[in-house]
């Protein structure tokens, strides 16, 4: 009788353990699927390399986005919310001195590890900078341009943040913001808040930016906003 009870108890314990492991694996699999689409806050280090969706080249059209910044030869560009360096390395390949800025140290470590190989092969280096949630930590008039992709909606006190970014830009510098038109698309996860291009445009003007232009046609799922200091 005691043997039967013991076997039953062991069976139940293994059953619970397998169930918990299955639930955990399901959550991790879902996280990896979601996180491969766009950048989200507080990403565990072991998932950092999964952040770049293999299909992103098609829907993001990075060359078109980068062209909005104009001629990058010997220009200093801040890539705010750089993530795994998707745009940072492309900007550097176009001749820019790039500052990859992020609040997540894991992302910047990934960029540094990745670029060790690139520098060895003669590629242009990328500077990484750990910033604060409410401050990009740019030096006054440090950069010629700023790129913010899939990150703007995560900023708190956005007008104040934009004002700090603007102080870090040289006169005539260009700002490019790229974000989602709506939540009903297959390339965005549920963590992102949707801001209309009108809202973003208004906040740029409140922060002192001029020549604000909205492009809602070039990308299928996203709008592109440009502005000048």
N, C-alpha and C positions, 0 to 999 in steps of 0.2 A: 504493500500500500504506500509506504513512504517512498519507495523507488518510483512508483507511478506519479506521485505528486512532484517529486524532484524533476523528472523528465518533462512533465507538463510546464513547470516553472521555467526550465531552461529553454523550452520551445517558445514560450511567450516572450522571454527576454530577447532571443534572436529575432523573433518576428518584429518587435518594437524597434530594435536596432536597425534592421534592414529598412523598415518604414521610414525612420528618421534620416537614414543615409539617402534614401530615394528622394525624400522631400528636399534635402539639402542640395542634392545634385540637380534636381529640377530648378531650384532657385538660382543656382550658379549658372546653369545652362541658359535660363531666361535672362539673367544679368548680362552674360556674354553676348547674347543676341541683341539686347537693347543697347549695350554700351558700344557695340561695333558701329552704330549708326551716327552717333554724335557724342560730344563731350559732356560729361556730367560731373558734379562735384564729388569729392571724397572717394576716388576710385582706388580700390586695393591695388598694391603694387603688382601682384601677379596677373592682373587683367590689363595693365597698361598697354602691352603690345597689341591688344585686340581692338584698339580704338579706331583704326583706320579701316573703314568699310571698303572692300575690294571694288565695289561698284561706284565708289564716290567720284572717281574721275569723270564718269559720265554725267551724274546729276549736279555735281558741284562746279564743274567746268573751271578749274583753278586758273587756267591761262587767261580766261576772260576776266576773272576777278582781279588777278594781278595787273592786268592791263589798265584797270581803273586807276592805279597808282601812278601811271605814266612811266617815263624813263627812270629806271632804278639804278643806273650806273653810278656807283660811288655815293648813293644816297643811303641814309640811315633810316631803317624802317622798324617800328615796334610792332611785333605780332602779339597782340594782347589776347590771352586765352589760347596760347600756342598749342596746348595739348601735346601730342606726340610729334609735333613739328611738321605736320602735313603741309602747311603753307611756308613755314620758316625756311625749310631747305629749298623749296622752289624759289622763294624770294632771293635767297643767297645765290642760287644758280643764275639768276637774272642780273647779278652784279651788285646787289644791295649788301650793306652791312646790317645784319639782322640782330635785333634783340628779341629773343623769344621769352615772353613774359607769362607767368602763370602763378596761381596761388597753390598749386599742387606740386610738391617737391618731387613726387614720383615721376611726373611727366618730364620735368626738367632733367632728372637723372637719366631717363630713357633717351632724351635728345642727346645728352652728353655722351652716352655709351654708343649711340648710333653714329654720331659724327666723328668719333675716333677713327673709324674705318674710312669715312668720307675724306677727312683731312689727309689721311695717309695716301689717298689716291689723288690728292691735289685739289679737292673741292674747297670752296670758300667756307671758313668756320662760321658758326652761329654762336652768339653770346646768349647765355641763359640768365634769367633774373627772377628770383623768387619775390613775388610782390605781396602786398596785403590786400585783403578783400575790398577795402574802400580806397585803395591808392595803388596806382601802377608803379609808383616809385621812379618816375622819369625825372631826370635832371632838367632844369629850365632850358628850353630851346635845344634839346638834345637830338630830336629826330626830325626828319623831313616828311615822314608820313607814318600813318598808323592804320593797321588792319585789325578789325575785330570780327571774327567769323564764328557764328553759332555760340556766341558768348554774351552778347549784349543783354539779353533778357535775364541773365543770372546776376547782373550787377545790382547792388542796392544803392540808394541815393544816386541815381544815375546822372542827374544834372551836375551834382557836386563832383562825381567821378570824371565826367566829361570835361569839367573845368580844369581838373588836375591834369588830364591828358593834354588839353589845349596848352597849358603852361609849358608842357614838355616838348611842344612842337615849335619849329621855326616859323617865322612869318611866311605866309603863303603855303604852308604845309597842307597836305591833303589827308583827310580821314575817310576811310572806307569801312562801312558796316554792312555785314551780310547776315540776314536772319530769315526765319521761316514766315511764309505768307499765312499759313493756316496749319491747324493740327491734323487736318485730314490729308496726310500724305504718308507714303511708305518709308520715308527715310528719317523720321524724327521719333525719338522716344517720348514717353509720357512725362518726363521730368521737366521739359521745357515749357515756359510760359510764352504765349503768343502776344507780341506787341505789333500793332499796326505800323506801317511805314510812316503814317501821319504822326503818330505818337513819338516815334524816334526822331523824326524831322523837327518837331516842336521842341524836344529836349535838347537837340543840338543847337538850335537857335537860342534857347534859354542859356546855354553854356557859353554863348558868344561866337559860335561858328557861323560862317556865311556861305553863300552860293550852294545851299543845300539842294541836291537833286536826287530824285527817286527813280530807280529803274526797276519796274515790276515785270518786265518782259524778257529779259535776257536769260534768266534761270527759270526752270519749270516750277520748282518748289519754294524758291526764295526771292526776296527782293534785295537790291543793292542800293545803298545810300552813300553818296559822296558829299563831302563838305570841305571847306577850307578854313584855316585860321585867319 
